[in-house]
Amino acid sequence: MVFAIIFSLVDMSPTKVIDGIEYSDYGFFNESDKKNPNIQYEPNTTNIVIGALFFETGVAPFYVFGYHLMEPVGPKPKIPGQVVQ
């Protein structure tokens, strides 16, 4: 029952459509499969908090940090420091 609550709280698929292509989140275990070098990613704070709160279960941080740690936010800027809308 605890695991059902944890997995219902975790934002399982924060996908974002950027330039007509759908990008999903990634973690330590699926970074090589999901991460796109041309897309800017940021930590998913909701999932980090959930992983930290349920640290003692062992399963929650493993799942959250392994598969849902970073979420796409937009394209990477061509010039370092440039803001991309």
N, C-alpha and C positions, 0 to 999 in steps of 0.2 A: 504494500500500500504506500509506503514511503517513497518507493521508486516511481510509482505512478504520479505522485504529487510532484516530484522533482522533474520528471520528464514533461509534465504538463506546463511547468513554469519556464522551462528552457525554450527560448525562441528557436525552434528547430530549423527553420529555413528562411532567414532574412535575406531573400533574394532582392536584387535591384537590377532594373533594366537600364543599361547605359549604352547609348548609341544603337539601340535596337537589339542588343544582345543581353540575355539574362545571366547575371553572375550570382553565385551563392557564396556563403561563408566557408571558412576553412579553419582547421586547427593544426596541431603538431603532426597528427597522423596522416592527414590527407592534403597537406600543403603542396606536395609535388603534383597532385592530380587537379587541384581546384584553383590554385593561385595563378593569376594572370599578371605578368610583369608590367603591363600597361595600365593597370587599375590600381587606384589608391585604396588601401584597406585601413581600418581603424579597429581597435579592440571593442568587442561587444560587451559593454559594461554590465548589462543585465545578466548575461550568462556568467561573467566573472563573479558577480555577487552571489549568484545561485551556487556556483562551484565552491566558493569560499564558505557559504553558510552550511552547506551539506558536505563539508570536507570529511567528516568522520565516517560517512557512509563508504567512502572509497570509490564508489562507482560514479557518483556525480562529477567530481573533478576530472576523473579519467575521461568520461564522455564529453564534458563541456570543453575542456582544454584540448582534447584530442581531435574534436570534430567541429566545434562551433566557437572558436576563440576570436577570429577576425571577421569583420563584415565589410563588404564593398561599399564605398562612399562616392566614387566618381573616377573619372580618368585622371591619370597622373599628369602633372603639368610638364610641358616641354622644356621650360626654363625653371631651374631650381628656385623655389620661393614664390613662384607665380601662383596666383589664386585662380582656380578653374571653377567656373559656375556649373 
